[in-house]
């Protein structure tokens, strides 16, 4: 995958769809465990796309999304899904993630997801302006 404006647009759309997916599945599925697995899978997919995308650039460390994508995937999404898979019969409120109660961890992860979206938007705008083709010269002959 080559880093392009299209890849930034896809990233932003996936982030928005990931959040919407979580809201819909928790509102419609009776089993909170199943809803968590569906939503968590979506969040992991978003993280995988974003991390793979920024690594395709010759200077991946120069993008905000490099950092937010890795934190989202490896510190938030994978640990949350793993803890849920390992404790399917335990209510989320009784679980602990990285030393925080489940609901508190979820609150932080929700705020971080907004930061993930903001970083992708900023990086997309930055990519656009740094790769914009120069307009043809309007000098008269």
C-alpha positions as a LaTeX table, in Angstrom:
\begin{tabular}{lrrr}
\hline
Residue & $x$ (\AA) & $y$ (\AA) & $z$ (\AA) \\
\hline
Unk1 & 0.00 & 0.00 & 0.00 \\
Unk2 & 1.43 & 3.35 & $-1.04$ \\
Unk3 & 0.57 & 6.30 & 1.15 \\
Unk4 & $-1.85$ & 8.50 & $-0.80$ \\
Unk5 & $-4.65$ & 10.97 & $-0.25$ \\
Unk6 & $-7.06$ & 8.11 & $-0.88$ \\
Unk7 & $-5.48$ & 6.11 & 1.96 \\
Unk8 & $-5.99$ & 9.05 & 4.37 \\
Unk9 & $-9.63$ & 9.39 & 3.32 \\
Unk10 & $-10.14$ & 5.64 & 3.80 \\
Unk11 & $-8.51$ & 5.89 & 7.25 \\
Unk12 & $-10.82$ & 8.69 & 8.37 \\
Unk13 & $-13.90$ & 6.88 & 7.02 \\
Unk14 & $-12.85$ & 3.64 & 8.74 \\
Unk15 & $-12.34$ & 5.46 & 12.04 \\
Unk16 & $-15.81$ & 7.01 & 11.77 \\
Unk17 & $-17.37$ & 3.67 & 10.78 \\
Unk18 & $-15.58$ & 1.91 & 13.65 \\
Unk19 & $-17.13$ & 4.28 & 16.16 \\
Unk20 & $-20.56$ & 4.08 & 14.54 \\
Unk21 & $-20.33$ & 0.28 & 14.43 \\
Unk22 & $-19.68$ & 0.16 & 18.17 \\
Unk23 & $-22.69$ & 2.35 & 18.91 \\
Unk24 & $-24.99$ & 0.31 & 16.68 \\
Unk25 & $-23.92$ & $-3.14$ & 17.90 \\
Unk26 & $-24.18$ & $-2.19$ & 21.58 \\
Unk27 & $-27.61$ & $-0.67$ & 20.94 \\
Unk28 & $-28.94$ & $-3.62$ & 18.96 \\
Unk29 & $-27.27$ & $-6.81$ & 20.23 \\
Unk30 & $-28.62$ & $-8.30$ & 23.41 \\
Unk31 & $-25.34$ & $-9.92$ & 24.44 \\
Unk32 & $-22.86$ & $-7.30$ & 25.61 \\
Unk33 & $-20.08$ & $-9.86$ & 25.17 \\
Unk34 & $-20.98$ & $-10.40$ & 21.51 \\
Unk35 & $-21.36$ & $-6.66$ & 20.97 \\
Unk36 & $-17.93$ & $-6.14$ & 22.54 \\
Unk37 & $-16.37$ & $-8.74$ & 20.25 \\
Unk38 & $-17.95$ & $-7.22$ & 17.13 \\
Unk39 & $-17.00$ & $-3.68$ & 18.14 \\
Unk40 & $-13.54$ & $-4.77$ & 19.29 \\
Unk41 & $-12.90$ & $-6.56$ & 16.00 \\
Unk42 & $-13.82$ & $-3.38$ & 14.16 \\
Unk43 & $-11.47$ & $-1.32$ & 16.32 \\
Unk44 & $-8.63$ & $-3.78$ & 15.75 \\
Unk45 & $-9.27$ & $-3.65$ & 11.99 \\
Unk46 & $-9.11$ & 0.17 & 12.11 \\
Unk47 & $-5.84$ & 0.01 & 14.04 \\
Unk48 & $-4.31$ & $-2.55$ & 11.66 \\
Unk49 & $-5.21$ & $-0.45$ & 8.63 \\
Unk50 & $-3.81$ & 2.73 & 10.15 \\
Unk51 & $-0.57$ & 1.15 & 11.38 \\
Unk52 & 0.03 & $-0.64$ & 8.07 \\
Unk53 & $-0.74$ & 2.54 & 6.16 \\
Unk54 & 1.72 & 4.78 & 8.01 \\
Unk55 & 4.44 & 2.12 & 7.85 \\
Unk56 & 4.14 & 2.27 & 4.04 \\
Unk57 & 5.63 & 5.77 & 4.08 \\
Unk58 & 9.41 & 6.15 & 3.89 \\
Unk59 & 9.30 & 8.22 & 7.10 \\
Unk60 & 6.51 & 6.68 & 9.21 \\
Unk61 & 7.66 & 8.37 & 12.43 \\
Unk62 & 6.77 & 11.75 & 10.94 \\
Unk63 & 3.02 & 11.14 & 11.14 \\
Unk64 & 0.88 & 11.73 & 14.25 \\
Unk65 & $-1.12$ & 8.68 & 13.17 \\
Unk66 & 1.96 & 6.51 & 13.62 \\
Unk67 & 1.82 & 7.14 & 17.36 \\
Unk68 & $-1.94$ & 7.27 & 17.85 \\
Unk69 & $-2.45$ & 4.19 & 15.65 \\
Unk70 & 0.04 & 2.11 & 17.62 \\
Unk71 & $-1.40$ & 3.17 & 20.99 \\
Unk72 & $-4.94$ & 2.54 & 19.76 \\
Unk73 & $-4.06$ & $-0.94$ & 18.49 \\
Unk74 & $-1.54$ & $-2.25$ & 21.02 \\
Unk75 & $-2.44$ & $-0.41$ & 24.24 \\
Unk76 & $-6.21$ & $-0.09$ & 23.89 \\
Unk77 & $-7.95$ & $-2.37$ & 21.35 \\
Unk78 & $-5.99$ & $-5.61$ & 21.59 \\
Unk79 & $-5.80$ & $-5.54$ & 25.42 \\
Unk80 & $-9.52$ & $-4.75$ & 25.75 \\
Unk81 & $-10.57$ & $-7.56$ & 23.40 \\
Unk82 & $-8.11$ & $-9.97$ & 25.04 \\
Unk83 & $-9.41$ & $-9.26$ & 28.54 \\
Unk84 & $-13.01$ & $-9.73$ & 27.32 \\
Unk85 & $-12.17$ & $-13.03$ & 25.56 \\
Unk86 & $-10.42$ & $-14.34$ & 28.66 \\
Unk87 & $-13.34$ & $-13.31$ & 30.93 \\
Unk88 & $-16.53$ & $-13.90$ & 28.91 \\
Unk89 & $-18.77$ & $-14.41$ & 31.95 \\
Unk90 & $-17.49$ & $-11.47$ & 33.98 \\
Unk91 & $-19.36$ & $-8.17$ & 33.63 \\
Unk92 & $-17.18$ & $-5.48$ & 32.07 \\
Unk93 & $-17.68$ & $-3.32$ & 35.17 \\
Unk94 & $-15.81$ & $-5.93$ & 37.23 \\
Unk95 & $-12.82$ & $-6.19$ & 34.89 \\
Unk96 & $-9.56$ & $-4.30$ & 35.13 \\
Unk97 & $-7.41$ & $-3.22$ & 32.19 \\
Unk98 & $-3.86$ & $-1.96$ & 32.66 \\
Unk99 & $-4.64$ & $-1.27$ & 36.31 \\
Unk100 & $-7.81$ & 0.68 & 35.62 \\
Unk101 & $-11.40$ & $-0.45$ & 36.21 \\
Unk102 & $-13.06$ & $-1.48$ & 32.92 \\
Unk103 & $-15.45$ & 1.50 & 32.70 \\
Unk104 & $-12.66$ & 4.01 & 33.44 \\
Unk105 & $-10.39$ & 2.39 & 30.84 \\
Unk106 & $-13.26$ & 2.59 & 28.36 \\
Unk107 & $-13.75$ & 6.29 & 29.08 \\
Unk108 & $-10.07$ & 6.98 & 28.38 \\
Unk109 & $-10.18$ & 4.83 & 25.25 \\
Unk110 & $-13.21$ & 6.77 & 23.96 \\
Unk111 & $-11.36$ & 10.07 & 24.40 \\
Unk112 & $-8.28$ & 8.60 & 22.76 \\
Unk113 & $-10.37$ & 7.43 & 19.79 \\
Unk114 & $-11.32$ & 11.06 & 19.18 \\
Unk115 & $-7.61$ & 11.91 & 19.24 \\
Unk116 & $-6.99$ & 9.09 & 16.73 \\
Unk117 & $-9.55$ & 10.67 & 14.40 \\
Unk118 & $-8.07$ & 14.14 & 14.87 \\
Unk119 & $-4.56$ & 12.85 & 14.14 \\
Unk120 & $-5.74$ & 11.15 & 10.93 \\
Unk121 & $-7.50$ & 14.34 & 9.83 \\
Unk122 & $-4.44$ & 16.48 & 10.56 \\
Unk123 & $-2.15$ & 14.01 & 8.80 \\
Unk124 & $-4.48$ & 13.83 & 5.80 \\
Unk125 & $-4.58$ & 17.62 & 5.47 \\
Unk126 & $-0.80$ & 17.76 & 5.89 \\
Unk127 & $-0.35$ & 15.06 & 3.25 \\
Unk128 & $-2.62$ & 16.96 & 0.88 \\
Unk129 & $-0.73$ & 20.23 & 1.18 \\
Unk130 & 2.74 & 18.69 & 1.02 \\
Unk131 & 1.90 & 16.60 & $-2.05$ \\
Unk132 & $-0.31$ & 19.01 & $-3.93$ \\
Unk133 & 0.70 & 19.31 & $-7.57$ \\
Unk134 & 1.92 & 22.73 & $-8.57$ \\
Unk135 & $-0.63$ & 24.54 & $-10.70$ \\
Unk136 & 0.45 & 25.10 & $-14.30$ \\
Unk137 & 2.08 & 28.44 & $-14.87$ \\
Unk138 & $-0.26$ & 31.08 & $-16.14$ \\
Unk139 & 2.52 & 33.11 & $-17.70$ \\
Unk140 & 1.72 & 34.44 & $-21.18$ \\
Unk141 & 3.81 & 33.45 & $-24.12$ \\
\hline
\end{tabular}
